[in-house]
Amino acid sequence: MKSINLFSIIGLVAILSLWFVSCEKDSDTEKPVINLIEPEEGDILQIGSDVHFEMELSDNVMLGSYKVEIHSNFDNHDHGTKADDAETAFFFERSWDVSGKKNADIHHHEIVIPENSIPGDYHLMVYCTDAAGNEAHVVCNVILSHEGGEDHDHDHEHED
């Protein structure tokens, strides 16, 4: 009889532990928030130079990572579903780790547009995933050009 009671207690503790862990994982269902500051919608990005990239990320519990993707929009597709892109003239994709933070102010010049890139309309997409796996994304339409581009005045230090 004592062995049955001990077995029952161990089983009950195991079930309660699993229930507690599963409730803990499922409690964060809120997506992170992305505030893309630069580039802005419609900005002209200079071919052969770097992109001034700036944004703020936040999450109610904990951030995980973010990814930036740039691809052509020559066919004027949208992102309701993942479309099969035709050949892309310029393509960029990279992820960064921001785990361990609830908020992150991002500023860098790590995206470089090669000299041989084809000018035209592009999508700049930012994905952010929190520690629980919830994902948010934003899409910004930009133009790659050999000419001009906006000259931004920045009141901050640039990291090399």
C-alpha positions as a Markdown table, in Angstrom:
| # | Residue | x | y | z |
|---|---|---|---|---|
| 1 | Met | 0.0 | 0.0 | 0.0 |
| 2 | Lys | 2.8 | 2.4 | 0.8 |
| 3 | Ser | 4.5 | 1.7 | -2.5 |
| 4 | Ile | 1.2 | 2.7 | -4.3 |
| 5 | Asn | 0.9 | 5.9 | -2.4 |
| 6 | Leu | 4.6 | 6.8 | -3.1 |
| 7 | Phe | 4.0 | 5.9 | -6.8 |
| 8 | Ser | 0.9 | 8.1 | -6.9 |
| 9 | Ile | 2.7 | 11.0 | -5.3 |
| 10 | Ile | 5.6 | 10.8 | -7.7 |
| 11 | Gly | 3.1 | 10.6 | -10.6 |
| 12 | Leu | 1.1 | 13.6 | -9.4 |
| 13 | Val | 4.3 | 15.7 | -8.9 |
| 14 | Ala | 5.4 | 14.8 | -12.5 |
| 15 | Ile | 2.0 | 15.8 | -13.9 |
| 16 | Leu | 1.9 | 19.1 | -12.0 |
| 17 | Ser | 5.5 | 19.9 | -13.1 |
| 18 | Leu | 4.6 | 19.3 | -16.8 |
| 19 | Trp | 1.5 | 21.4 | -16.5 |
| 20 | Phe | 3.4 | 24.2 | -14.8 |
| 21 | Val | 6.2 | 24.2 | -17.5 |
| 22 | Ser | 3.7 | 24.1 | -20.4 |
| 23 | Cys | 1.7 | 27.0 | -18.9 |
| 24 | Glu | 4.9 | 29.0 | -18.5 |
| 25 | Lys | 5.9 | 28.5 | -22.2 |
| 26 | Asp | 2.4 | 29.3 | -23.5 |
| 27 | Ser | 2.0 | 32.5 | -21.4 |
| 28 | Asp | 3.8 | 34.8 | -23.8 |
| 29 | Thr | 1.7 | 35.1 | -27.0 |
| 30 | Glu | 2.4 | 38.8 | -27.6 |
| 31 | Lys | 4.5 | 39.7 | -30.7 |
| 32 | Pro | 7.5 | 42.0 | -30.3 |
| 33 | Val | 7.1 | 45.6 | -31.5 |
| 34 | Ile | 9.3 | 47.0 | -34.4 |
| 35 | Asn | 9.7 | 50.7 | -34.8 |
| 36 | Leu | 11.7 | 51.1 | -38.0 |
| 37 | Ile | 13.2 | 54.7 | -38.1 |
| 38 | Glu | 15.5 | 54.5 | -41.1 |
| 39 | Pro | 15.3 | 53.8 | -43.9 |
| 40 | Glu | 11.8 | 55.3 | -44.3 |
| 41 | Glu | 9.1 | 54.3 | -46.8 |
| 42 | Gly | 10.2 | 55.5 | -50.2 |
| 43 | Asp | 13.8 | 56.4 | -49.3 |
| 44 | Ile | 16.3 | 56.3 | -52.1 |
| 45 | Leu | 19.3 | 54.2 | -51.2 |
| 46 | Gln | 22.7 | 54.9 | -52.9 |
| 47 | Ile | 24.1 | 52.0 | -54.8 |
| 48 | Gly | 27.8 | 51.5 | -53.8 |
| 49 | Ser | 27.3 | 52.8 | -50.3 |
| 50 | Asp | 26.1 | 51.6 | -46.9 |
| 51 | Val | 22.6 | 51.9 | -45.6 |
| 52 | His | 21.9 | 53.9 | -42.4 |
| 53 | Phe | 19.8 | 51.4 | -40.5 |
| 54 | Glu | 18.0 | 52.5 | -37.3 |
| 55 | Met | 15.1 | 51.0 | -35.3 |
| 56 | Glu | 13.7 | 50.3 | -31.9 |
| 57 | Leu | 12.7 | 46.8 | -30.8 |
| 58 | Ser | 10.6 | 45.9 | -27.7 |
| 59 | Asp | 8.9 | 42.9 | -26.2 |
| 60 | Asn | 6.6 | 42.4 | -23.2 |
| 61 | Val | 8.9 | 39.6 | -21.9 |
| 62 | Met | 12.2 | 39.1 | -23.8 |
| 63 | Leu | 13.5 | 39.7 | -27.3 |
| 64 | Gly | 15.2 | 36.9 | -29.3 |
| 65 | Ser | 16.6 | 38.0 | -32.6 |
| 66 | Tyr | 15.9 | 40.2 | -35.7 |
| 67 | Lys | 16.5 | 39.7 | -39.4 |
| 68 | Val | 16.8 | 42.2 | -42.2 |
| 69 | Glu | 16.1 | 41.1 | -45.8 |
| 70 | Ile | 16.3 | 43.2 | -48.9 |
| 71 | His | 15.1 | 41.9 | -52.2 |
| 72 | Ser | 13.8 | 43.3 | -55.5 |
| 73 | Asn | 10.2 | 44.4 | -56.1 |
| 74 | Phe | 10.5 | 44.6 | -59.8 |
| 75 | Asp | 7.3 | 42.6 | -60.2 |
| 76 | Asn | 5.3 | 44.6 | -57.6 |
| 77 | His | 4.6 | 41.5 | -55.5 |
| 78 | Asp | 3.2 | 41.8 | -52.0 |
| 79 | His | 3.9 | 39.9 | -48.8 |
| 80 | Gly | 0.5 | 38.5 | -47.9 |
| 81 | Thr | 2.1 | 35.1 | -48.6 |
| 82 | Lys | 5.6 | 34.3 | -49.6 |
| 83 | Ala | 5.8 | 34.8 | -53.4 |
| 84 | Asp | 8.3 | 33.2 | -55.7 |
| 85 | Asp | 10.6 | 36.0 | -56.6 |
| 86 | Ala | 12.0 | 36.3 | -60.1 |
| 87 | Glu | 15.8 | 36.8 | -60.2 |
| 88 | Thr | 16.8 | 39.4 | -57.7 |
| 89 | Ala | 19.3 | 42.0 | -58.7 |
| 90 | Phe | 20.4 | 42.7 | -55.1 |
| 91 | Phe | 19.6 | 40.4 | -52.2 |
| 92 | Phe | 20.6 | 40.9 | -48.6 |
| 93 | Glu | 19.7 | 38.7 | -45.6 |
| 94 | Arg | 21.3 | 38.7 | -42.2 |
| 95 | Ser | 20.2 | 38.0 | -38.6 |
| 96 | Trp | 21.4 | 39.5 | -35.3 |
| 97 | Asp | 21.0 | 38.2 | -31.7 |
| 98 | Val | 19.3 | 40.6 | -29.2 |
| 99 | Ser | 18.4 | 38.0 | -26.6 |
| 100 | Gly | 18.5 | 38.9 | -23.0 |
| 101 | Lys | 16.9 | 42.3 | -23.6 |
| 102 | Lys | 13.3 | 43.6 | -23.4 |
| 103 | Asn | 14.2 | 46.7 | -25.5 |
| 104 | Ala | 16.9 | 47.3 | -28.1 |
| 105 | Asp | 18.0 | 50.5 | -29.9 |
| 106 | Ile | 19.6 | 49.3 | -33.2 |
| 107 | His | 21.9 | 51.5 | -35.2 |
| 108 | His | 24.4 | 50.2 | -37.8 |
| 109 | His | 25.8 | 50.6 | -41.3 |
| 110 | Glu | 26.4 | 46.9 | -41.9 |
| 111 | Ile | 24.2 | 46.7 | -45.1 |
| 112 | Val | 26.3 | 47.6 | -48.1 |
| 113 | Ile | 24.8 | 47.8 | -51.6 |
| 114 | Pro | 27.3 | 46.7 | -54.1 |
| 115 | Glu | 28.3 | 48.9 | -57.1 |
| 116 | Asn | 26.9 | 46.3 | -59.6 |
| 117 | Ser | 23.4 | 46.3 | -58.1 |
| 118 | Ile | 20.5 | 46.9 | -60.5 |
| 119 | Pro | 18.6 | 50.1 | -59.7 |
| 120 | Gly | 14.9 | 49.9 | -59.0 |
| 121 | Asp | 12.2 | 49.2 | -56.4 |
| 122 | Tyr | 13.1 | 46.9 | -53.5 |
| 123 | His | 11.4 | 45.6 | -50.3 |
| 124 | Leu | 13.3 | 46.1 | -47.1 |
| 125 | Met | 11.8 | 43.7 | -44.5 |
| 126 | Val | 12.5 | 43.4 | -40.8 |
| 127 | Tyr | 11.5 | 40.4 | -38.8 |
| 128 | Cys | 11.8 | 40.2 | -35.0 |
| 129 | Thr | 11.3 | 37.1 | -33.0 |
| 130 | Asp | 10.9 | 37.1 | -29.2 |
| 131 | Ala | 12.3 | 34.5 | -26.8 |
| 132 | Ala | 8.9 | 32.6 | -26.9 |
| 133 | Gly | 9.0 | 32.4 | -30.8 |
| 134 | Asn | 6.4 | 35.1 | -31.5 |
| 135 | Glu | 7.3 | 37.0 | -34.7 |
| 136 | Ala | 6.5 | 40.4 | -36.0 |
| 137 | His | 7.6 | 41.9 | -39.3 |
| 138 | Val | 7.5 | 45.3 | -41.2 |
| 139 | Val | 7.9 | 46.0 | -44.9 |
| 140 | Cys | 9.4 | 49.2 | -46.2 |
| 141 | Asn | 9.5 | 50.1 | -50.0 |
| 142 | Val | 12.9 | 51.6 | -50.9 |
| 143 | Ile | 14.5 | 52.5 | -54.2 |
| 144 | Leu | 18.1 | 51.7 | -55.1 |
| 145 | Ser | 19.7 | 54.3 | -57.3 |
| 146 | His | 23.1 | 55.3 | -58.7 |
| 147 | Glu | 22.1 | 58.9 | -58.2 |
| 148 | Gly | 21.4 | 60.9 | -55.1 |
| 149 | Gly | 19.9 | 59.3 | -52.1 |
| 150 | Glu | 18.9 | 61.3 | -49.1 |
| 151 | Asp | 21.7 | 63.0 | -47.2 |
| 152 | His | 20.8 | 62.4 | -43.5 |
| 153 | Asp | 22.3 | 64.5 | -40.8 |
| 154 | His | 22.9 | 62.4 | -37.7 |
| 155 | Asp | 23.6 | 63.6 | -34.2 |
| 156 | His | 25.3 | 60.4 | -33.1 |
| 157 | Glu | 28.7 | 58.7 | -33.3 |
| 158 | His | 29.1 | 56.0 | -36.0 |
| 159 | Glu | 30.7 | 52.8 | -35.0 |
| 160 | Asp | 33.4 | 51.4 | -37.3 |
